[in-house]
Amino acid sequence: MTTPPPDLLSSHDKPAGRPRSAAARVALAVCAVLAFAGFFALGTWQVERRAWKLDLIARVDQRVHAPAAEPPARAAWPQVNAANDEYRHVRLTGTFLHDKETLTQASTRLGAGFWVLTPLQTANGTVVLVNRGFVPPDARERASRAATEAKGEVTIAGLLRITEPKGGFLRKNDPAADRWFSRDVQAIGAARGLNDVAPYFVDAEADPSLSPQAADMADYPVRGLTVIAFPNSHLVYALTWYGLALMVLGAAWFVWRDGRKRAGRAPGGSGENAAHADPSPRSDAYRD
């Protein structure tokens, strides 16, 4: 008996792909379920994070625009935290200790330079570091701006900020060399020999009588440069994770459909191939 040439075989006579084993199908299904569940959970987590971030932004906005109030007293210092206290609008009265000021590196819309942190000693003896504003490198020497130093008792309004321990990104504070990359109030207080230092500092607000342009041209230090920004890309992240979950569903459906086709083309299958099976012998044209 002579086998017909390959080009004369019908598509139904060509070898079919082998159907996947039951174990392979189960493994693929488990992987698809786990991937879908993981991506869906990550998307839901980002939705929850977005709701939390929107609530945080609303609470901070309310704090910033509230009337200035007394900052946390010494008895409440252990409970001070970023979630409940940062960016509170506060007002405090005391005397500046200008001889104990500290410069910490800063990057602002006015350029690179330094924040001027000056201790303010209150009537009860406690000390709060006040960020009196920004100075460029050519105004870092105190003598160059001594005329702007407030003498005697003063009242300062501003935003409460939480201490920034250890240093900046990839740069550690070096108290011995008096190099500061973050506003670490505990370390600064220790380096300046201060006692009863609050675990927060206050960013002094700009003079409300000056326009933003006039404030930028005022004598150094320049106040009111606090940046309040909360990145909120959680919706984009959520859509990305949900999109990946849908892609897993699409891939699972494709694999399932392909498996049905393989099963239909297999010998004895119930698909189209089985319906066209021809058990009769080949025509005499292909016999010996």
C-alpha positions in Angstrom: 0.0 0.0 0.0 1.4 3.3 -1.0 1.0 6.4 1.2 -0.4 9.4 -0.6 1.9 12.4 -1.1 1.8 14.9 1.7 0.4 17.6 -0.5 -2.7 15.5 -1.3 -3.6 15.0 2.3 -6.5 17.0 3.5 -6.2 19.2 6.6 -8.2 16.7 8.5 -5.6 14.0 7.8 -2.6 16.0 9.2 -1.3 15.2 12.6 -3.0 17.1 15.4 -1.4 18.6 18.4 -1.4 16.5 21.5 -4.0 17.5 24.1 -2.6 18.7 27.4 -2.6 16.2 30.2 -5.0 16.6 33.1 -2.1 17.6 35.4 -1.0 20.3 33.0 -4.5 21.7 32.8 -4.8 21.8 36.6 -1.5 23.5 37.0 -2.4 26.2 34.4 -5.7 26.8 36.1 -4.1 27.2 39.5 -1.5 29.6 38.1 -4.2 31.6 36.4 -6.4 31.8 39.5 -3.4 32.9 41.7 -2.3 35.5 39.2 -5.8 36.9 38.8 -6.3 37.0 42.6 -2.9 38.7 43.2 -3.4 41.4 40.5 -7.0 42.0 41.7 -5.9 42.3 45.3 -3.2 44.8 44.4 -5.7 46.8 42.4 -8.1 46.9 45.3 -5.3 47.8 47.7 -4.4 50.8 45.5 -8.1 51.9 45.5 -8.0 51.8 49.3 -4.7 53.7 49.3 -6.2 56.4 47.1 -9.2 56.8 49.5 -6.7 57.1 52.4 -4.6 59.7 50.4 -7.6 61.8 49.5 -8.7 61.8 53.2 -5.1 62.8 54.2 -5.0 65.7 51.7 -8.4 66.9 53.0 -7.3 66.8 56.6 -4.0 68.5 55.9 -5.7 71.3 53.9 -8.1 71.8 56.9 -5.1 72.1 59.3 -3.2 74.5 57.1 -6.1 76.9 56.7 -7.4 76.7 60.3 -6.7 79.6 62.7 -3.3 79.4 64.4 -3.4 77.7 67.7 -1.0 76.8 70.5 1.4 74.0 69.6 1.4 70.7 71.6 2.6 71.4 75.1 5.4 69.4 76.7 3.1 66.9 78.3 1.8 66.0 74.9 5.1 65.6 73.1 5.2 61.8 73.3 1.9 61.7 71.4 3.0 64.0 68.6 3.0 62.2 65.2 2.8 63.0 61.5 -0.7 61.6 61.0 -2.3 63.8 63.6 -0.1 66.9 63.9 2.0 67.6 60.8 1.1 70.9 59.1 -0.9 72.1 62.0 -1.2 75.9 61.9 0.4 77.0 65.2 1.4 80.2 67.0 4.1 80.4 69.6 5.8 83.2 71.6 9.3 83.3 73.0 12.8 84.7 72.5 15.1 83.7 69.7 18.5 82.3 70.6 20.3 83.5 67.4 23.7 82.5 68.6 22.6 78.9 68.4 21.1 78.8 64.9 21.8 75.9 62.6 21.9 75.8 58.8 20.5 72.7 57.0 20.8 72.2 53.3 17.7 73.2 51.3 16.5 73.1 47.7 13.7 75.5 47.0 12.0 77.4 44.1 14.6 80.1 44.8 17.4 77.7 44.2 19.8 75.7 46.5 20.9 77.1 49.8 20.1 76.6 53.5 17.2 76.7 56.0 18.0 78.8 59.0 16.8 76.9 62.1 16.8 79.1 65.2 15.8 78.0 68.7 12.9 79.8 70.2 12.8 79.7 74.0 9.3 80.0 75.5 8.3 81.4 78.8 8.1 78.0 80.4 11.7 77.1 79.4 10.9 74.7 76.6 12.6 75.2 73.2 11.1 74.9 69.7 13.3 75.1 66.6 11.9 77.6 64.2 12.7 77.4 60.5 13.0 81.2 59.9 13.4 80.7 56.1 15.7 80.2 53.2 19.1 81.8 52.5 21.3 81.3 49.5 25.0 80.3 49.9 26.2 83.9 49.8 24.0 84.8 52.8 24.9 81.8 55.0 27.0 83.9 57.3 24.9 85.2 60.2 26.7 88.6 60.1 25.4 89.3 56.6 21.8 89.3 57.8 22.1 90.3 61.4 19.9 93.3 60.8 16.9 91.0 60.2 17.2 89.2 63.5 14.2 89.8 65.8 15.2 91.0 69.3 13.4 90.3 72.5 10.1 88.5 72.8 8.4 87.7 69.5 5.3 85.8 68.3 5.7 83.5 65.3 3.0 81.7 63.3 3.7 78.8 61.0 3.2 75.2 60.2 4.2 72.4 62.6 6.6 69.9 61.0 7.9 66.6 62.3 11.5 66.0 63.0 13.6 64.5 60.2 16.1 62.2 61.8 19.4 60.8 60.6 19.9 62.9 57.4 18.9 63.3 53.8 18.9 60.9 50.9 22.3 59.1 50.9 23.7 61.9 53.1 24.0 61.5 56.9 24.1 64.5 59.2 27.6 65.2 60.6 27.2 67.1 63.9 30.9 67.1 64.5 31.6 69.0 61.2 28.3 71.0 61.6 27.0 69.6 58.3 23.2 69.1 58.3 21.2 67.6 55.5 17.9 67.3 57.4 16.1 69.0 60.3 16.8 66.5 63.0 15.7 68.5 66.0 17.0 66.1 68.6 20.5 65.9 67.1 20.6 69.7 66.5 19.4 70.4 70.0 22.2 68.1 71.4 24.8 69.7 69.2 23.8 73.2 70.4 23.5 72.2 74.1 19.8 72.8 74.3 17.4 71.2 76.8 13.7 70.5 76.7 13.6 70.6 72.8 10.2 69.9 71.3 10.1 66.8 68.9 9.0 69.1 66.1 9.9 72.3 64.4 7.9 75.1 63.0 8.2 76.5 59.4 7.6 80.3 59.9 4.9 81.5 57.5 5.4 84.4 55.1 4.5 87.9 56.1 0.8 88.1 55.1 1.2 91.7 54.1 3.6 90.9 51.3 2.8 89.4 47.9 4.6 86.2 46.9 6.8 88.2 44.6 7.6 90.8 47.3 8.3 88.1 49.8 10.9 86.5 47.5 12.7 89.8 47.4 12.5 90.5 51.1 15.5 90.4 53.4 16.9 87.0 54.2 15.8 84.6 55.5 12.9 84.2 53.1 9.9 82.6 54.9 6.8 80.8 53.6 8.5 78.4 51.2 7.0 75.3 52.7 5.9 72.9 49.9 2.8 70.8 50.7 2.5 68.1 48.1 1.2 64.5 48.3 1.8 62.4 45.2 -1.4 60.6 44.3 -1.0 58.2 41.5 -3.0 55.4 43.1 -5.7 55.5 40.5 -3.2 54.8 37.7 -1.7 52.0 39.7 -5.1 50.5 40.4 -6.1 50.6 36.7 -2.7 48.9 35.9 -3.2 46.0 38.3 -6.9 45.6 37.2 -5.8 45.6 33.6 -3.2 42.8 34.3 -6.0 40.8 36.0 -8.1 41.2 32.9 -5.2 40.1 30.7 -4.9 36.9 32.9 -8.6 36.2 32.3 -8.1 36.7 28.5 -5.1 34.4 28.5 -6.9 31.8 30.5 -9.8 31.9 28.0 -7.4 31.5 25.1 -5.7 28.5 26.7 -9.1 26.9 27.5 -10.3 27.4 23.9 -7.1 26.0 22.5 -7.4 23.0 24.8 -11.0 22.3 23.5 -9.7 22.4 19.9 -6.8 20.0 20.7 -9.3 17.6 22.4 -11.6 17.8 19.3 -8.7 17.0 16.9 -7.5 14.1 19.0 -8.2 10.5 17.8 -11.7 9.5 19.0 -12.5 13.2 19.8 -16.0 14.5 19.3 -15.0 17.6 17.3 -15.1 18.3 13.6 -12.1 16.0 12.9 -14.1 13.0 14.3 -17.1 13.9 12.2 -15.0 13.8 9.0 -13.1 10.6 9.9 -13.2 8.2 6.9 -12.7 4.6 8.0 -13.0 3.3 4.5 -9.9 2.2 2.6 -8.1 4.6 0.3 -9.1 4.7 -3.4 -7.5 2.3 -5.8 -5.4 5.1 -7.1 -3.2 4.8 -4.1 -3.0 1.0 -3.8 -0.1 -1.1 -4.9 
